[in-house]
Amino acid sequence: MKILPFLLASCVAATLAFAADDDAGFKPLFNGKDLTGWHVRKPANHNAWAVKDGALVNELKPGEHGVDLITDAKFWNFVVRYEYQVPDGSNSGFYLRGRHEIQVLGDFAKNEATKNGNGAIYNHTAPTKFVSKPADRWQTVEATVLGNKVTVVLNGVKIHDNVVVDRATGSELDKDVNAPGAFFLQGDHGAVTFRNLRVKELPKE
């Protein structure tokens, strides 16, 4: 009778150890309290970003135009993880090196993977599968960038595998695809919420 509790405790310990190992080397991009380490792209424009309950919330109303939020730091090779919620029909994006957009789109009802849809490398490569979640669900992303290749896992499913990104995908900070760049959150198209943004830098090849 004592064996079962021991086995359960062992399984929990192993799971926690695996989770800790899986998170090893990751550093937060957002502290959950304020915008330290970030700046807006066009300070003169309407800024709808706010920090609420440990998340970055863009409260842009329909028809309004806002600003993008950019990291002060720049990166080359890395693994980045983040979560987001996007209302039905709303549009945002997460930019790798400030040049390659992973589309964030409230398109659950469409049930179709396209090169401009949720999870796409915008206007470049469609996801291999449609795995978007409804507007009230958190969606998870892990993107790995090595040189000019991008791999993306959306909601636990690999949707891009070593896709070559040799050009900027639109609304980029610059077109120098061979240089380190910042992350930025697109904030000029619609409401969106991000949380748990973290990055692990990888050696430069």
N, CA, C and O of each residue as an XYZ file, in Angstrom:
820
protein
N       0.814     -1.209      0.000
C       0.000      0.000      0.000
C       0.851      1.264      0.000
O       0.405      2.325     -0.437
N       2.108      1.137      0.506
C       2.984      2.305      0.557
C       3.680      2.560     -0.779
O       4.273      3.618     -0.992
N       3.600      1.577     -1.673
C       4.323      1.709     -2.948
C       3.686      2.777     -3.831
O       4.392      3.562     -4.464
N       2.342      2.811     -3.876
C       1.652      3.752     -4.762
C       1.985      5.201     -4.441
O       2.335      5.947     -5.355
N       1.892      5.647     -3.156
C       2.271      7.034     -2.852
C       3.712      7.341     -3.235
O       4.026      8.441     -3.692
N       4.598      6.338     -3.039
C       6.006      6.541     -3.395
C       6.155      6.753     -4.893
O       6.898      7.629     -5.335
N       5.429      5.927     -5.686
C       5.502      6.060     -7.141
C       4.940      7.389     -7.607
O       5.486      8.024     -8.510
N       3.824      7.814     -6.975
C       3.230      9.099     -7.342
C       4.183     10.240     -7.040
O       4.337     11.153     -7.851
N       4.820     10.197     -5.885
C       5.774     11.242     -5.503
C       6.957     11.263     -6.463
O       7.460     12.328     -6.823
N       7.396     10.073     -6.873
C       8.527      9.984     -7.803
C       8.167     10.580     -9.152
O       8.976     11.269     -9.774
N       6.915     10.302     -9.613
C       6.466     10.834    -10.906
C       6.381     12.356    -10.874
O       6.771     13.026    -11.830
N       5.866     12.900     -9.763
C       5.763     14.353     -9.622
C       7.140     14.986     -9.630
O       7.363     15.999    -10.293
N       8.072     14.383     -8.885
C       9.435     14.922     -8.829
C      10.091     14.891    -10.200
O      10.779     15.835    -10.589
N       9.875     13.794    -10.937
C      10.460     13.684    -12.272
C       9.860     14.716    -13.215
O      10.572     15.302    -14.030
N       8.551     14.942    -13.107
C       7.880     15.932    -13.954
C       8.405     17.329    -13.670
O       8.670     18.095    -14.596
N       8.556     17.664    -12.394
C       9.066     18.984    -12.023
C      10.499     19.160    -12.501
O      10.870     20.235    -12.972
N      11.299     18.117    -12.382
C      12.692     18.194    -12.835
C      12.751     18.403    -14.335
O      13.564     19.188    -14.823
N      11.879     17.693    -15.085
C      11.837     17.851    -16.544
C      11.430     19.271    -16.908
O      12.021     19.880    -17.800
N      10.399     19.813    -16.205
C       9.936     21.169    -16.490
C      11.028     22.182    -16.217
O      11.209     23.124    -16.989
N      11.771     21.997    -15.108
C      12.856     22.915    -14.772
C      13.945     22.860    -15.827
O      14.493     23.889    -16.222
N      14.263     21.627    -16.290
C      15.284     21.466    -17.320
C      14.820     22.097    -18.631
O      15.617     22.699    -19.351
N      13.531     21.957    -18.937
C      12.976     22.507    -20.168
C      13.055     24.033    -20.176
O      13.172     24.644    -21.238
N      12.991     24.643    -19.004
C      13.036     26.099    -18.896
C      14.456     26.641    -18.708
O      14.658     27.855    -18.663
N      15.428     25.750    -18.600
C      16.801     26.172    -18.328
C      17.310     27.110    -19.417
O      17.150     26.849    -20.609
N      17.925     28.204    -18.985
C      18.525     29.147    -19.919
C      17.593     30.224    -20.423
O      18.036     31.153    -21.100
N      16.298     30.122    -20.106
C      15.345     31.142    -20.564
C      15.332     32.338    -19.616
O      15.393     32.189    -18.395
N      15.250     33.522    -20.208
C      15.160     34.759    -19.439
C      13.918     35.524    -19.867
O      13.553     35.504    -21.042
N      13.263     36.198    -18.926
C      12.043     36.931    -19.284
C      12.336     38.131    -20.168
O      13.317     38.847    -19.962
N      11.474     38.343    -21.153
C      11.525     39.558    -21.969
C      10.658     40.655    -21.354
O      10.833     41.837    -21.650
N       9.734     40.255    -20.505
C       8.763     41.165    -19.888
C       8.660     40.803    -18.414
O       8.466     39.639    -18.062
N       8.794     41.822    -17.546
C       8.845     41.545    -16.106
C       7.478     41.406    -15.447
O       7.400     41.123    -14.252
N       6.407     41.599    -16.198
C       5.069     41.439    -15.649
C       4.567     42.617    -14.843
O       3.456     42.587    -14.314
N       5.399     43.673    -14.747
C       5.037     44.822    -13.907
C       4.966     46.134    -14.693
O       4.074     46.954    -14.476
N       5.919     46.315    -15.607
C       5.965     47.568    -16.365
C       6.684     47.315    -17.681
O       6.997     46.172    -18.014
N       6.945     48.381    -18.428
C       7.530     48.235    -19.764
C       9.044     48.411    -19.780
O       9.616     48.806    -20.796
N       9.688     48.121    -18.663
C      11.145     48.136    -18.627
C      11.694     47.177    -19.684
O      11.281     46.020    -19.757
N      12.632     47.671    -20.507
C      13.215     46.849    -21.565
C      12.483     46.927    -22.886
O      12.842     46.247    -23.848
N      11.434     47.772    -22.932
C      10.647     47.939    -24.153
C      10.480     49.418    -24.472
O      10.590     50.267    -23.588
N      10.217     49.717    -25.727
C       9.888     51.081    -26.130
C       8.894     51.029    -27.285
O       8.795     50.023    -27.988
N       8.166     52.114    -27.471
C       7.193     52.141    -28.567
C       7.878     52.599    -29.853
O       8.885     53.306    -29.825
N       7.316     52.186    -30.955
C       7.930     52.455    -32.257
C       7.748     53.904    -32.695
O       8.686     54.519    -33.201
N       6.561     54.448    -32.506
C       6.266     55.825    -32.902
C       5.611     56.531    -31.720
O       4.387     56.529    -31.594
N       6.424     57.137    -30.853
C       5.902     57.731    -29.616
C       4.788     58.737    -29.812
O       3.975     58.941    -28.910
N       4.734     59.370    -30.974
C       3.704     60.393    -31.192
C       2.323     59.781    -31.428
O       1.308     60.467    -31.306
N       2.285     58.495    -31.765
C       1.007     57.845    -32.056
C       0.298     57.383    -30.785
O       0.893     57.350    -29.708
N      -0.957     57.034    -30.921
C      -1.764     56.567    -29.792
C      -1.210     55.261    -29.237
O      -1.073     54.282    -29.970
N      -0.894     55.243    -27.954
C      -0.355     54.044    -27.312
C      -1.448     53.382    -26.481
O      -1.870     53.922    -25.458
N      -1.909     52.201    -26.926
C      -2.983     51.493    -26.233
C      -2.467     50.343    -25.376
O      -3.258     49.559    -24.852
N      -1.143     50.234    -25.227
C      -0.566     49.157    -24.419
C      -0.663     49.476    -22.933
O      -0.487     50.619    -22.512
N      -0.949     48.439    -22.147
C      -0.989     48.569    -20.694
C      -0.557     47.241    -20.076
O      -0.620     46.195    -20.722
N      -0.119     47.294    -18.826
C       0.237     46.081    -18.086
C      -0.898     45.780    -17.123
O      -1.230     46.599    -16.266
N      -1.497     44.590    -17.269
C      -2.612     44.195    -16.409
C      -2.466     42.731    -16.018
O      -2.319     41.852    -16.867
N      -2.510     42.493    -14.712
C      -2.448     41.116    -14.200
C      -1.271     40.340    -14.769
O      -1.396     39.163    -15.106
N      -0.126     41.007    -14.873
C       1.086     40.351    -15.343
C       1.156     40.119    -16.836
O       2.011     39.367    -17.304
N       0.270     40.751    -17.596
C       0.248     40.570    -19.048
C       0.356     41.914    -19.754
O       0.045     42.962    -19.187
N       0.803     41.859    -21.002
C       0.851     43.036    -21.868
C      -0.443     43.078    -22.669
O      -0.707     42.188    -23.478
N      -1.235     44.094    -22.446
C      -2.555     44.176    -23.062
C      -2.607     45.371    -24.005
O      -2.318     46.500    -23.609
N      -2.976     45.113    -25.248
C      -3.217     46.189    -26.198
C      -4.733     46.358    -26.315
O      -5.420     45.501    -26.872
N      -5.242     47.463    -25.790
C      -6.687     47.681    -25.717
C      -7.203     48.520    -26.880
O      -8.144     49.300    -26.730
N      -6.585     48.352    -28.018
C      -6.969     49.124    -29.202
C      -8.412     48.816    -29.599
O      -8.809     47.657    -29.710
N      -9.174     49.866    -29.807
C     -10.579     49.706    -30.197
C     -10.693     49.620    -31.720
O      -9.827     50.121    -32.437
N     -11.760     48.987    -32.214
C     -11.944     48.887    -33.663
C     -11.886     50.257    -34.335
O     -12.522     51.208    -33.883
N     -11.123     50.344    -35.409
C     -10.986     51.600    -36.137
C      -9.849     52.475    -35.661
O      -9.470     53.420    -36.352
N      -9.288     52.181    -34.477
C      -8.156     52.963    -33.969
C      -6.843     52.422    -34.529
O      -6.753     51.265    -34.941
N      -5.831     53.281    -34.535
C      -4.478     52.868    -34.890
C      -3.575     53.125    -33.699
O      -3.629     54.190    -33.084
N      -2.743     52.141    -33.376
C      -1.876     52.253    -32.208
C      -0.412     52.221    -32.582
O      -0.019     52.683    -33.654
N       0.398     51.667    -31.684
C       1.845     51.624    -31.894
C       2.369     50.213    -31.617
O       1.766     49.446    -30.865
N       3.493     49.892    -32.235
C       4.175     48.632    -31.977
C       5.057     48.783    -30.740
O       5.527     49.877    -30.426
N       5.272     47.669    -30.044
C       6.086     47.653    -28.834
C       7.336     46.835    -29.118
O       7.245     45.682    -29.537
N       8.516     47.435    -28.887
C       9.791     46.866    -29.340
C      10.729     46.639    -28.153
O      10.798     47.469    -27.246
N      11.447     45.516    -28.160
C      12.447     45.286    -27.125
C      13.652     46.197    -27.349
O      14.031     46.474    -28.487
N      14.240     46.651    -26.262
C      15.477     47.427    -26.371
C      16.624     46.539    -26.859
O      17.478     46.988    -27.624
N      16.640     45.294    -26.420
C      17.714     44.362    -26.764
C      17.495     43.755    -28.143
O      16.365     43.655    -28.622
N      18.590     43.354    -28.769
C      18.542     42.685    -30.063
C      19.099     41.266    -29.931
O      19.882     40.970    -29.027
N      18.679     40.401    -30.850
C      19.008     38.987    -30.751
C      19.349     38.420    -32.121
O      18.921     38.943    -33.150
N      20.129     37.339    -32.118
C      20.458     36.653    -33.360
C      19.869     35.244    -33.336
O      18.753     35.045    -33.815
N      20.588     34.261    -32.792
C      20.049     32.900    -32.676
C      19.376     32.740    -31.315
O      19.919     33.168    -30.297
N      18.199     32.127    -31.299
C      17.457     32.051    -30.030
C      16.276     31.092    -30.141
O      15.877     30.666    -31.224
N      15.741     30.777    -28.971
C      14.421     30.172    -28.843
C      13.574     31.166    -28.047
O      13.978     31.587    -26.962
N      12.423     31.541    -28.563
C      11.548     32.470    -27.860
C      10.210     31.784    -27.614
O       9.692     31.074    -28.476
N       9.662     32.008    -26.427
C       8.362     31.444    -26.073
C       7.441     32.573    -25.615
O       7.877     33.527    -24.971
N       6.179     32.447    -25.955
C       5.200     33.433    -25.507
C       3.800     32.849    -25.628
O       3.574     31.851    -26.313
N       2.873     33.501    -24.945
C       1.464     33.128    -25.017
C       0.661     34.362    -25.411
O       1.054     35.492    -25.122
N      -0.471     34.128    -26.075
C      -1.311     35.266    -26.447
C      -2.778     34.869    -26.512
O      -3.121     33.703    -26.710
N      -3.626     35.863    -26.341
C      -5.052     35.755    -26.613
C      -5.398     36.830    -27.631
O      -4.950     37.971    -27.518
N      -6.196     36.460    -28.622
C      -6.571     37.430    -29.652
C      -8.072     37.313    -29.910
O      -8.559     36.217    -30.185
N      -8.818     38.423    -29.828
C     -10.261     38.382    -30.086
C     -10.569     37.975    -31.519
O      -9.732     38.119    -32.410
N     -11.775     37.466    -31.730
C     -12.207     37.107    -33.079
C     -12.041     38.295    -34.022
O     -12.507     39.396    -33.729
N     -11.384     38.073    -35.141
C     -11.219     39.108    -36.151
C     -10.108     40.096    -35.883
O      -9.793     40.915    -36.746
N      -9.501     40.040    -34.696
C      -8.430     40.986    -34.380
C      -7.114     40.516    -34.994
O      -6.948     39.339    -35.315
N      -6.180     41.458    -35.151
C      -4.962     41.211    -35.914
C      -3.763     41.799    -35.182
O      -3.767     42.971    -34.804
N      -2.745     40.981    -34.988
C      -1.495     41.447    -34.394
C      -0.372     40.606    -34.990
O      -0.568     39.923    -35.995
N       0.797     40.656    -34.371
C       1.910     39.856    -34.858
C       3.066     39.903    -33.883
O       3.211     40.855    -33.117
N       3.892     38.860    -33.918
C       5.109     38.799    -33.109
C       6.272     38.727    -34.086
O       6.382     37.776    -34.861
N       7.139     39.733    -34.048
C       8.227     39.827    -35.026
C       9.539     39.294    -34.467
O       9.971     39.670    -33.378
N      10.161     38.407    -35.239
C      11.465     37.859    -34.926
C      12.528     38.739    -35.560
O      12.484     39.012    -36.760
N      13.494     39.189    -34.741
C      14.541     40.121    -35.199
C      13.941     41.382    -35.824
O      14.622     42.082    -36.574
N      12.701     41.672    -35.530
C      12.071     42.879    -36.052
C      11.772     42.845    -37.530
O      11.476     43.875    -38.135
N      11.848     41.629    -38.132
C      11.715     41.548    -39.600
C      10.782     40.439    -40.081
O      10.213     40.539    -41.168
N      10.624     39.397    -39.292
C       9.861     38.233    -39.729
C       8.669     38.043    -38.793
O       8.823     37.681    -37.627
N       7.475     38.298    -39.335
C       6.272     38.289    -38.502
C       5.636     36.905    -38.406
O       5.333     36.273    -39.418
N       5.439     36.449    -37.171
C       4.561     35.315    -36.935
C       3.176     35.905    -36.699
O       2.949     36.598    -35.706
N       2.270     35.632    -37.600
C       0.952     36.258    -37.566
C       0.149     35.844    -36.337
O       0.142     34.679    -35.938
N      -0.523     36.823    -35.752
C      -1.470     36.621    -34.657
C      -2.821     37.109    -35.166
O      -3.005     38.305    -35.394
N      -3.759     36.195    -35.343
C      -5.028     36.550    -35.955
C      -6.166     35.748    -35.330
O      -6.055     34.537    -35.140
N      -7.252     36.434    -35.015
C      -8.431     35.763    -34.476
C      -9.239     35.124    -35.582
O     -10.277     35.647    -35.987
N      -8.754     33.967    -36.080
C      -9.368     33.347    -37.267
C      -9.891     31.938    -36.993
O     -10.017     31.134    -37.917
N     -10.194     31.637    -35.733
C     -10.594     30.276    -35.372
C     -11.767     29.781    -36.215
O     -11.800     28.615    -36.608
N     -12.723     30.653    -36.494
C     -13.924     30.247    -37.230
C     -13.621     29.838    -38.667
O     -14.394     29.093    -39.269
N     -12.511     30.311    -39.224
C     -12.186     30.011    -40.630
C     -11.683     28.588    -40.824
O     -11.902     27.980    -41.872
N     -11.004     28.060    -39.803
C     -10.527     26.663    -39.847
C      -9.708     26.366    -41.107
O      -9.877     25.328    -41.747
N      -8.824     27.298    -41.440
C      -8.007     27.138    -42.651
C      -6.625     27.742    -42.442
O      -6.497     28.877    -41.984
N      -5.601     26.982    -42.777
C      -4.223     27.467    -42.680
C      -3.845     28.205    -43.953
O      -3.872     27.626    -45.039
N      -3.494     29.475    -43.827
C      -3.087     30.273    -44.986
C      -1.820     31.051    -44.633
O      -1.443     31.136    -43.465
N      -1.171     31.613    -45.640
C       0.074     32.330    -45.382
C      -0.150     33.706    -44.760
O       0.811     34.405    -44.439
N      -1.401     34.095    -44.590
C      -1.711     35.318    -43.855
C      -2.516     35.032    -42.591
O      -2.952     35.959    -41.908
N      -2.713     33.751    -42.278
C      -3.529     33.362    -41.138
C      -2.731     33.213    -39.850
O      -1.512     33.385    -39.836
N      -3.431     32.891    -38.776
C      -2.797     32.735    -37.476
C      -1.670     31.698    -37.538
O      -1.857     30.587    -38.035
N      -0.496     32.087    -37.023
C       0.654     31.190    -37.016
C       1.493     31.222    -38.272
O       2.584     30.653    -38.297
N       1.014     31.870    -39.312
C       1.795     31.966    -40.551
C       3.042     32.816    -40.347
O       3.055     33.713    -39.504
N       4.083     32.537    -41.115
C       5.145     33.517    -41.296
C       4.572     34.455    -42.347
O       4.535     34.129    -43.533
N       4.133     35.602    -41.907
C       3.185     36.427    -42.649
C       3.588     36.658    -44.109
O       4.706     37.072    -44.414
N       2.639     36.374    -44.985
C       2.809     36.600    -46.419
C       4.038     35.891    -46.980
O       4.621     36.314    -47.979
N       4.420     34.794    -46.307
C       5.637     34.069    -46.687
C       5.376     32.566    -46.711
O       5.565     31.919    -47.741
N       4.938     32.002    -45.566
C       4.731     30.564    -45.468
C       3.525     30.263    -44.581
O       3.444     30.734    -43.447
N       2.603     29.483    -45.102
C       1.434     29.069    -44.324
C       1.821     27.978    -43.326
O       2.748     27.210    -43.586
N       1.131     27.897    -42.194
C       1.345     26.776    -41.278
C       1.039     25.448    -41.972
O       0.188     25.394    -42.859
N       1.715     24.397    -41.579
C       1.439     23.086    -42.162
C       0.105     22.528    -41.665
O      -0.487     21.664    -42.311
N      -0.368     23.024    -40.511
C      -1.654     22.594    -39.964
C      -2.371     23.791    -39.371
O      -1.731     24.756    -38.952
N      -3.693     23.738    -39.331
C      -4.490     24.766    -38.669
C      -4.716     24.335    -37.229
O      -5.416     23.355    -36.974
N      -4.129     25.062    -36.287
C      -4.239     24.676    -34.878
C      -4.645     25.867    -33.997
O      -4.398     25.866    -32.791
N      -5.265     26.875    -34.607
C      -5.707     28.047    -33.850
C      -6.718     27.651    -32.778
O      -7.439     26.663    -32.921
N      -6.759     28.438    -31.702
C      -7.721     28.231    -30.627
C      -8.741     29.371    -30.607
O      -8.493     30.431    -31.183
N      -9.878     29.164    -29.954
C     -10.894     30.221    -29.853
C     -10.371     31.447    -29.112
O      -9.327     31.399    -28.462
N     -11.113     32.540    -29.224
C     -10.683     33.829    -28.686
C     -10.474     33.817    -27.177
O      -9.657     34.585    -26.670
N     -11.189     32.969    -26.449
C     -11.084     32.967    -24.993
C     -10.011     32.025    -24.471
O      -9.908     31.815    -23.262
N      -9.210     31.456    -25.366
C      -8.165     30.513    -24.964
C      -6.782     31.120    -25.188
O      -6.560     31.869    -26.140
N      -5.865     30.782    -24.295
C      -4.475     31.184    -24.484
C      -3.834     30.278    -25.533
O      -4.038     29.064    -25.530
N      -3.063     30.883    -26.422
C      -2.324     30.140    -27.429
C      -0.833     30.247    -27.106
O      -0.361     31.298    -26.671
N      -0.102     29.163    -27.319
C       1.311     29.116    -26.958
C       2.175     28.986    -28.206
O       1.826     28.291    -29.160
N       3.303     29.669    -28.171
C       4.241     29.641    -29.305
C       5.658     29.395    -28.800
O       6.074     29.958    -27.787
N       6.381     28.561    -29.507
C       7.827     28.454    -29.346
C       8.434     28.584    -30.731
O       8.150     27.781    -31.620
N       9.268     29.595    -30.911
C       9.925     29.829    -32.204
C      11.435     29.737    -32.015
O      12.004     30.353    -31.114
N      12.065     28.962    -32.876
C      13.524     28.816    -32.856
C      14.088     29.427    -34.134
O      13.639     29.109    -35.235
N      15.068     30.300    -33.978
C      15.703     30.949    -35.119
C      17.196     30.636    -35.082
O      17.888     30.944    -34.111
N      17.676     30.017    -36.160
C      19.099     29.713    -36.321
C      19.515     30.192    -37.706
O      19.084     29.644    -38.721
N      20.355     31.215    -37.735
C      20.735     31.781    -39.024
C      19.515     32.314    -39.741
O      18.823     33.193    -39.226
N      19.242     31.787    -40.932
C      18.081     32.255    -41.694
C      16.942     31.232    -41.698
O      16.103     31.243    -42.599
N      16.910     30.344    -40.691
C      15.881     29.308    -40.628
C      15.020     29.459    -39.378
O      15.522     29.732    -38.288
N      13.717     29.276    -39.560
C      12.747     29.450    -38.477
C      11.921     28.179    -38.309
O      11.391     27.633    -39.277
N      11.822     27.722    -37.067
C      10.948     26.611    -36.701
C       9.950     27.119    -35.672
O      10.333     27.794    -34.717
N       8.678     26.801    -35.858
C       7.632     27.304    -34.964
C       6.729     26.163    -34.506
O       6.268     25.347    -35.305
N       6.491     26.131    -33.202
C       5.524     25.215    -32.606
C       4.389     26.061    -32.045
O       4.604     26.881    -31.152
N       3.183     25.865    -32.566
C       2.006     26.601    -32.112
C       1.051     25.631    -31.418
O       0.639     24.625    -31.996
N       0.710     25.949    -30.176
C      -0.217     25.113    -29.402
C       0.201     23.645    -29.386
O      -0.625     22.737    -29.474
N       1.522     23.446    -29.269
C       2.064     22.100    -29.149
C       2.276     21.362    -30.454
O       2.692     20.203    -30.443
N       1.999     22.006    -31.582
C       2.131     21.366    -32.896
C       3.162     22.114    -33.734
O       3.090     23.337    -33.860
N       4.112     21.393    -34.304
C       5.109     22.038    -35.174
C       4.442     22.428    -36.484
O       3.970     21.569    -37.228
N       4.405     23.730    -36.763
C       3.734     24.222    -37.972
C       4.705     24.803    -38.994
O       4.331     25.030    -40.145
N       5.952     25.044    -38.580
C       7.017     25.469    -39.500
C       8.281     24.722    -39.090
O       8.620     24.667    -37.908
N       8.975     24.148    -40.067
C      10.161     23.358    -39.768
C      11.332     23.834    -40.623
O      11.436     23.501    -41.803
N      12.211     24.621    -40.001
C      13.401     25.138    -40.689
C      13.059     25.864    -41.986
O      13.669     25.629    -43.029
N      12.081     26.742    -41.898
C      11.702     27.565    -43.049
C      12.764     28.646    -43.264
O      13.127     29.359    -42.329
N      13.250     28.762    -44.478
C      14.247     29.784    -44.801
C      13.556     31.143    -44.916
O      12.623     31.312    -45.702
N      14.018     32.095    -44.134
C      13.475     33.465    -44.187
C      14.597     34.396    -44.638
O      15.375     34.889    -43.822
N      14.668     34.625    -45.930
C      15.748     35.440    -46.493
C      15.267     36.829    -46.892
O      15.976     37.566    -47.577
N      14.051     37.186    -46.457
C      13.539     38.530    -46.710
C      12.611     38.936    -45.574
O      12.045     38.087    -44.886
N      12.462     40.241    -45.388
C      11.516     40.745    -44.391
C      10.092     40.506    -44.891
O       9.850     40.419    -46.094
N       9.151     40.400    -43.940
C       7.796     39.997    -44.317
C       6.785     41.145    -44.344
O       5.600     40.918    -44.585
N       7.244     42.375    -44.099
C       6.332     43.527    -44.122
C       6.240     44.207    -42.769
O       6.243     43.545    -41.732
N       6.159     45.538    -42.784
C       6.107     46.362    -41.557
C       7.329     46.168    -40.671
O       7.283     46.427    -39.469
N       8.427     45.708    -41.276
C       9.651     45.421    -40.543
C      10.331     46.695    -40.045
O      10.072     47.790    -40.544
N      11.209     46.528    -39.049
C      11.989     47.666    -38.544
C      13.057     48.068    -39.553
O      13.353     49.252    -39.712
N      13.637     47.077    -40.235
C      14.595     47.322    -41.309
C      14.672     46.053    -42.147
O      14.004     45.067    -41.836
N      15.463     46.066    -43.187
C      15.542     44.918    -44.088
C      16.871     44.167    -43.985
O      17.166     43.326    -44.835
N      17.666     44.451    -42.973
C      18.979     43.833    -42.831
C      18.826     42.455    -42.182
O      19.048     42.300    -40.981
N      18.447     41.463    -42.981
C      18.134     40.136    -42.449
C      19.363     39.378    -41.943
O      19.227     38.309    -41.349
N      20.536     39.912    -42.168
C      21.757     39.238    -41.717
C      22.333     39.849    -40.448
O      23.485     39.590    -40.100
N      21.542     40.654    -39.759
C      21.989     41.296    -38.522
C      21.046     40.939    -37.375
O      19.879     40.625    -37.613
N      21.538     40.984    -36.127
C      20.635     40.795    -34.988
C      19.517     41.832    -35.029
O      19.662     42.896    -35.631
N      18.416     41.511    -34.387
C      17.295     42.436    -34.360
C      16.444     42.251    -33.119
O      16.580     41.268    -32.390
N      15.566     43.211    -32.893
C      14.690     43.197    -31.724
C      13.451     42.351    -31.980
O      13.107     42.055    -33.124
N      12.789     41.968    -30.894
C      11.425     41.455    -31.004
C      10.486     42.647    -30.998
O      10.766     43.662    -30.360
N       9.370     42.526    -31.708
C       8.340     43.535    -31.483
C       6.943     42.964    -31.629
O       6.696     42.030    -32.392
N       6.042     43.564    -30.866
C       4.644     43.170    -30.835
C       3.859     44.181    -31.651
O       3.891     45.378    -31.367
N       3.166     43.707    -32.646
C       2.405     44.610    -33.500
C       1.188     45.126    -32.726
O       0.408     44.353    -32.169
N       1.050     46.450    -32.711
C      -0.015     47.039    -31.909
C      -0.867     48.042    -32.643
O      -1.577     48.824    -32.010
N      -0.817     48.041    -33.976
C      -1.545     49.063    -34.727
C      -2.760     48.531    -35.472
O      -3.391     49.270    -36.227
N      -3.103     47.236    -35.270
C      -4.222     46.657    -36.035
C      -5.410     46.229    -35.181
O      -6.540     46.207    -35.668
N      -5.172     45.887    -33.914
C      -6.291     45.393    -33.115
C      -5.877     44.969    -31.724
O      -4.692     44.948    -31.392
N      -6.868     44.631    -30.912
C      -6.641     44.234    -29.525
C      -5.942     42.878    -29.463
O      -6.170     42.007    -30.303
N      -5.083     42.716    -28.447
C      -4.360     41.466    -28.246
C      -3.754     41.498    -26.844
O      -3.523     42.570    -26.286
N      -3.500     40.326    -26.283
C      -2.840     40.216    -24.979
C      -1.712     39.203    -25.073
O      -1.894     38.110    -25.609
N      -0.533     39.569    -24.545
C       0.619     38.671    -24.495
C       1.043     38.452    -23.045
O       0.884     39.335    -22.202
N       1.578     37.278    -22.768
C       2.145     37.021    -21.440
C       3.238     35.956    -21.557
O       3.385     35.299    -22.587
N       4.002     35.808    -20.464
C       5.046     34.781    -20.379
C       6.005     34.820    -21.568
O       6.303     33.791    -22.175
N       6.480     36.015    -21.889
C       7.451     36.165    -22.975
C       8.847     35.908    -22.413
O       9.271     36.565    -21.462
N       9.554     34.954    -23.006
C      10.890     34.633    -22.522
C      11.748     34.120    -23.673
O      11.241     33.613    -24.674
N      13.048     34.264    -23.505
C      13.959     33.931    -24.605
C      15.186     33.217    -24.067
O      15.647     33.492    -22.959
N      15.705     32.301    -24.862
C      16.987     31.655    -24.584
C      17.885     31.901    -25.789
O      17.588     31.448    -26.894
N      18.963     32.606    -25.577
C      19.890     32.874    -26.675
C      20.738     31.631    -26.961
O      21.136     30.901    -26.054
N      20.998     31.419    -28.259
C      21.777     30.277    -28.710
C      23.093     30.763    -29.316
O      23.182     31.912    -29.748
N      24.098     29.920    -29.354
C      25.397     30.345    -29.916
C      25.260     30.784    -31.361
O      24.454     30.246    -32.120
N      26.064     31.770    -31.725
C      26.083     32.228    -33.115
C      26.926     31.276    -33.927
O      28.055     30.954    -33.556
N      26.367     30.824    -35.047
C      27.062     29.851    -35.876
C      28.127     30.512    -36.735
O      28.813     29.833    -37.499
